[in-house]
Amino acid sequence: MFDNKNCVNADGNAFDAAIDYFPSEFRLHDSSGKEPVESVVQIAQNFKVSYHGYYKVVKHQCFSGNGASASCTPETYILTMCGAPKPDVDVYGNAWPAATKHFQIPLKGVAFSLTVVEPFMEMLNLRDKVKMVDHSYSHSPCIQRDEELGVIDGQDSLDASWATPAAWNDKINGGVADIDAVFTDSWNSGAASDASKNVVFDASTDPGILNRGEWIKFIGVFFNEEQQANAYFEREVAGFNRVESLAHEARWNNRLKTGTVKTCAWIEYSSWSSVWKLKYDQYKQDLCISAGLTPVTDAGATEQTFATATSLAAKIANVDVVFDETYNADPTTYTKDAAFAALGFAESDLKSSVLFLRTDYHVTDKVGGFYLTLVPVRPRSRGERRFLRTFPGVSLRPPLGFNPRPRRL
């Protein structure tokens, strides 16, 4: 059988249009984990993939809400096996839209500033394909090590005026070898000046927690790693569902004993807009519900804002678990007292037994950084640090039914 990790003309083989270089076992499974009968696979809510002998068509579908840019434009990527001719028309004989982007796969290498891409690349054993990152925000110990050793190039993707430095583009455009594509997002984070190299990776705007995890398949199609992406995601879903089942059993037992159900809330003080927020994006609700907790929500789509700290404190006064996402430039030295000072109310304003948590206790090459959000759970590898942070005197027994490992956007 043809090895699709190589080019079609590897070892002297000639391209043959009659060969299906992507047979069913090398295709993505759909979101239910089933092998599709048809060649089109809808994945999560933001992209779909179709297979056509020696090339794939990937369509990125902009999702409104959840932090997506209002200027997001759906894109089409044609992924052709290297060594095969670029298809000039689709299966119906129609020319591709003018903005269609063509890539030869498997990609030799990629660059990105989005650290949400990092875990997916590592899960698929593709760290050797990472050619350049923004070292200001990279949280992966292995990628940090490779950058320090010069195996991966480290470069700032933003300057002091929030513009893209010339050096970022110079390295993408030949300064660093084998950068075939740049993973960006609907906000063009770290985007290349050569737009033909930009690929929109929008896991952080897909609403549900497992939706976001399924974006491992998006990475996989660019490297012909569908089999590994399928296996990883299906294992993730099974583990998530098992933990959720155990958490719900514990929740039911607690309710029988106490007559109550524990609650959780995600909060933030935004110094940019001087408002306090109760946040309930779908993935945050998923994490709470799957852990056997009831999320505190309101009528807004993803958040409720408050004009004063007192009003937010009153809203969450009886909540059992509180996640504080207020930005701090150096989370490694951020104390519990500092957290409440930033929020503007006292710990005594909350329930006496409250579990007060942050998820940003980690170090990059440049400590501090930008806004943090969560991507799906995965088992920690041996020796990997635990990123969930509690303040002194807080216990995590019994453990939460999820691992809120932080990722930078």
C-alpha positions in Angstrom: 0.0 0.0 0.0 1.2 3.5 -0.8 2.8 5.4 2.1 1.1 8.8 2.1 3.7 10.2 4.4 5.9 10.5 1.3 5.4 12.1 -2.1 3.7 10.1 -4.8 6.9 10.0 -6.8 9.0 8.8 -3.9 11.3 5.9 -4.7 10.8 6.3 -8.4 7.1 5.8 -8.3 5.1 7.7 -11.0 1.9 9.6 -10.2 -1.2 7.5 -11.2 -4.5 9.4 -11.3 -6.3 6.1 -11.0 -4.9 5.4 -7.5 -6.9 6.6 -4.4 -4.1 8.0 -2.3 -6.6 8.5 0.5 -8.4 5.2 1.0 -11.0 5.0 3.7 -8.6 4.0 6.4 -6.6 7.2 5.8 -9.6 9.5 6.1 -11.1 11.4 9.0 -13.9 9.9 11.0 -16.9 12.2 11.5 -17.6 13.7 14.9 -19.4 10.5 16.1 -16.2 8.5 15.5 -17.7 6.7 12.5 -16.0 6.2 9.1 -18.1 8.2 6.6 -19.8 6.5 3.8 -19.4 9.6 1.6 -16.2 11.5 1.0 -17.3 14.7 2.8 -16.7 14.8 6.5 -18.2 17.6 8.7 -16.0 18.2 11.7 -16.9 20.2 14.8 -18.8 23.3 13.6 -16.1 25.3 11.8 -14.7 23.1 9.0 -15.3 20.1 6.7 -13.1 17.9 4.6 -13.7 16.0 1.3 -11.4 13.5 -0.4 -10.7 13.2 -4.1 -8.2 10.6 -5.1 -5.0 12.6 -4.8 -6.2 15.8 -3.2 -8.4 17.0 -0.3 -10.6 20.0 -0.1 -10.7 21.7 3.4 -13.4 24.4 3.9 -13.1 26.6 6.9 -16.5 27.9 7.9 -16.5 31.1 10.0 -18.5 30.7 13.2 -20.2 33.9 14.6 -19.6 34.5 18.3 -17.3 33.0 20.8 -14.6 35.5 20.0 -14.5 35.1 16.3 -13.6 38.1 14.2 -16.6 39.8 12.6 -14.4 40.1 9.4 -13.8 36.4 9.3 -14.1 35.1 5.7 -14.6 31.4 4.9 -11.6 29.9 3.1 -11.0 26.9 0.9 -7.7 25.0 1.0 -6.7 22.4 -1.7 -4.3 19.9 -0.3 -2.6 18.0 -3.1 -0.2 15.0 -2.5 3.3 16.3 -3.3 4.5 14.9 -6.6 0.9 15.1 -8.0 -0.3 17.8 -10.4 -2.3 20.7 -8.9 -6.0 20.3 -9.7 -7.1 23.3 -11.7 -10.9 22.5 -11.4 -13.1 20.8 -8.9 -14.8 17.4 -9.4 -17.6 19.1 -11.4 -15.2 20.8 -13.8 -15.6 24.2 -12.2 -12.7 26.5 -11.6 -11.8 27.1 -8.0 -12.8 30.4 -6.4 -10.1 33.1 -6.8 -9.2 33.1 -3.1 -8.6 29.3 -3.0 -5.2 28.4 -1.5 -3.2 25.4 -2.6 -0.7 23.4 -0.5 1.3 20.3 -1.2 1.0 17.7 1.6 2.3 16.5 3.8 3.6 20.0 4.8 7.3 20.1 5.4 6.9 22.7 8.1 4.8 25.4 9.7 5.1 28.6 11.7 2.6 30.1 14.2 2.2 32.6 17.0 -1.0 30.9 18.4 0.1 28.6 21.3 -3.3 26.8 21.1 -1.7 25.1 18.1 1.2 23.7 20.1 -0.5 20.8 22.0 -2.2 19.5 18.8 1.2 19.5 17.0 2.8 17.6 19.9 -0.1 15.2 20.2 0.4 14.2 16.6 4.2 13.8 17.1 4.7 16.7 14.7 7.1 18.9 16.7 9.8 18.3 14.1 7.4 20.2 11.6 7.4 23.3 13.8 9.9 25.7 12.2 9.1 29.0 13.9 7.0 30.2 16.9 6.4 33.4 18.9 8.7 32.6 21.8 7.0 35.3 23.9 4.0 33.1 24.6 5.1 29.5 23.9 4.3 27.4 27.0 5.5 23.9 25.8 8.6 22.9 27.7 9.8 20.9 24.7 9.2 23.7 22.1 10.9 26.1 24.5 13.9 23.8 24.7 14.1 23.4 20.9 13.9 27.1 20.5 16.7 27.7 22.9 18.8 25.0 21.1 18.1 26.6 17.7 16.1 23.7 16.4 13.0 25.9 16.2 13.3 29.6 15.4 11.8 32.0 18.0 10.6 35.4 16.8 8.2 38.1 18.2 5.1 38.3 16.0 4.1 41.7 17.5 6.1 44.8 18.2 5.4 47.4 20.8 2.8 49.1 18.6 0.9 45.7 18.0 2.2 45.6 14.4 3.9 42.5 12.8 7.7 43.1 12.8 9.4 42.8 9.4 11.6 40.0 10.8 8.6 37.7 11.3 7.7 37.9 7.6 11.3 37.8 6.5 11.8 34.5 8.2 8.5 33.1 6.8 9.4 34.2 3.3 12.7 32.3 3.1 14.7 33.3 6.2 13.7 30.0 7.8 13.6 26.9 5.6 10.6 24.7 4.9 7.8 27.0 6.2 5.0 25.9 3.9 2.1 27.3 5.9 1.4 29.7 8.8 -1.4 28.7 11.2 -3.3 31.9 12.1 -6.9 32.7 13.2 -9.8 34.8 12.1 -8.0 37.8 13.7 -4.9 37.2 11.6 -2.7 36.6 14.7 0.8 36.0 13.4 -0.4 36.0 9.8 2.2 36.2 7.0 2.3 39.1 4.6 2.1 36.4 1.9 -1.5 35.5 2.4 -1.3 32.4 0.3 0.6 30.8 3.2 -2.0 31.6 5.9 -4.3 28.9 7.2 -7.1 29.9 9.6 -7.0 27.6 12.7 -10.0 28.7 14.7 -10.4 26.1 17.5 -10.9 28.8 20.0 -14.1 30.0 18.4 -15.7 26.6 18.1 -18.2 26.7 21.0 -18.1 23.3 22.8 -15.1 21.8 24.7 -15.1 18.7 22.6 -15.6 20.7 19.4 -12.3 22.5 20.2 -10.6 19.2 20.8 -11.7 17.9 17.4 -9.5 20.5 15.7 -6.7 18.0 16.1 -8.2 16.6 12.9 -7.7 19.9 11.1 -4.0 19.8 11.9 -3.9 16.1 10.9 -5.2 16.6 7.3 -2.3 18.9 6.5 0.2 16.2 7.4 -1.8 13.0 6.3 -2.1 12.1 10.0 -5.9 11.4 10.0 -5.5 8.0 11.5 -3.6 9.3 14.6 -6.0 12.3 14.9 -9.0 10.0 14.8 -7.5 7.7 17.4 -6.5 10.5 19.7 -9.9 12.3 19.6 -11.9 9.2 20.0 -9.8 8.3 23.1 -10.3 11.8 24.4 -14.1 11.6 23.9 -14.2 8.2 25.7 -12.2 9.5 28.6 -14.2 12.7 28.8 -17.5 10.8 28.9 -16.2 8.4 31.5 -15.1 11.2 33.8 -18.4 13.0 33.2 -20.3 9.9 34.1 -18.4 9.5 37.4 -18.8 13.2 38.2 -22.6 13.0 37.6 -22.8 10.0 39.8 -21.0 11.9 42.6 -23.2 14.9 42.0 -26.3 12.7 42.4 -25.0 11.1 45.6 -24.2 14.5 47.0 -27.6 15.8 46.2 -29.2 12.8 47.9 -27.1 13.5 51.0 -27.3 17.3 51.1 -30.2 18.2 48.9 -28.0 20.7 47.0 -26.0 20.8 43.8 -22.7 22.6 43.7 -22.2 25.5 41.3 -19.3 27.1 39.5 -18.7 30.5 37.9 -16.0 32.1 35.6 -15.2 35.7 36.4 -12.9 38.5 35.2 -12.2 42.1 35.9 -11.4 43.8 32.5 -9.1 46.8 33.0 -9.4 47.5 29.3 -13.1 48.4 29.6 -13.4 48.8 33.5 -16.2 46.3 33.8 -16.6 43.1 35.8 -17.7 40.0 33.9 -19.5 36.7 34.7 -18.5 34.5 31.7 -20.2 31.4 30.4 -18.9 30.5 27.0 -20.2 27.1 26.0 -16.9 25.3 26.6 -16.8 26.7 30.1 -20.3 25.5 30.8 -19.3 22.1 29.3 -16.3 21.9 31.8 -18.5 22.7 34.8 -21.4 20.4 33.8 -19.0 17.6 33.0 -17.5 18.0 36.5 -20.9 17.6 38.1 -21.3 21.4 38.7 -24.1 23.8 37.7 -22.7 26.8 35.8 -23.9 30.2 36.8 -25.3 31.9 33.7 -27.6 34.8 32.7 -29.5 35.9 29.6 -26.4 37.1 27.7 -24.9 35.1 24.9 -21.6 34.4 26.6 -21.2 36.8 29.5 -22.9 39.2 31.8 -21.2 42.5 32.7 -21.4 44.5 36.0 -20.6 48.1 36.6 -19.2 47.5 40.1 -17.2 44.9 41.9 -19.9 44.7 44.6 -22.6 43.7 42.1 -20.4 40.9 40.7 -19.6 39.7 44.3 -23.3 39.6 45.1 -24.0 37.5 42.0 -21.5 34.9 43.0 -21.8 35.1 46.8 -23.1 31.5 47.1 -21.1 29.9 44.3 -19.0 26.8 45.3 -16.2 27.0 42.7 -14.9 30.2 41.2 -12.4 30.5 38.3 -10.8 33.9 38.2 -9.5 34.9 34.7 -8.5 38.5 35.5 -5.3 39.3 33.5 -2.0 39.6 35.4 1.3 40.2 33.7 3.2 37.8 36.0 1.0 35.0 37.2 3.9 33.1 38.9 4.0 35.8 41.7 0.3 36.5 41.8 -1.0 35.9 45.3 -4.5 35.3 46.5 -4.6 38.7 48.2 -3.5 40.3 44.9 -6.2 38.5 43.0 -9.0 39.8 45.3 -7.4 43.3 45.3 -7.6 43.2 41.5 -11.2 42.1 41.6 -12.1 44.8 44.1 -14.0 42.7 46.6 -13.0 40.6 49.6 -12.8 36.8 50.0 -15.3 37.2 52.9 -17.8 38.4 50.3 -17.9 34.9 48.9 -19.0 31.6 50.4 -16.7 30.5 53.2 -16.1 27.1 51.6 -15.5 28.5 48.1 -12.8 26.9 45.9 -11.1 29.9 44.3 -9.0 28.9 41.3 -6.8 30.4 38.5 -5.5 28.5 35.5 -2.5 30.6 34.4 0.3 29.4 36.7 3.0 28.7 34.1 6.1 30.3 32.7 7.1 31.2 29.1 10.4 32.5 27.8 9.0 35.9 28.6 6.9 35.5 31.8 3.5 37.0 31.5 1.8 37.6 28.2 -1.7 37.8 26.9 -5.2 36.6 27.6 -5.6 32.9 28.6 -8.3 30.5 27.5 -8.7 26.7 27.7 -8.6 24.0 25.2 -9.7 20.4 25.8 -8.3 18.0 28.3 -5.5 15.5 27.6 -3.6 13.2 29.9 -0.4 14.7 31.2 2.8 13.1 30.0 5.4 11.9 32.5 7.2 14.8 34.1 4.8 17.4 32.7 3.8 20.2 35.1 0.3 20.5 36.4 -1.0 23.9 35.4 -4.2 24.2 37.5 -3.3 26.6 40.3 -4.8 26.8 43.7 -3.9 29.4 46.3 -2.3 28.3 49.7 -4.7 26.6 52.0 -7.0 25.4 49.2 -7.5 21.6 48.6 -8.4 19.9 45.4 -9.8 16.8 47.1 -11.9 15.3 45.6 -10.3 16.1 42.3 -12.1 18.0 39.6 -13.4 16.0 36.7 -11.3 17.9 34.2 -7.8 19.4 33.7 -8.1 23.0 32.7 -4.7 23.3 31.1 -4.2 26.9 29.8 -3.4 27.9 26.3 -2.5 31.3 24.9 -4.4 32.9 22.0 
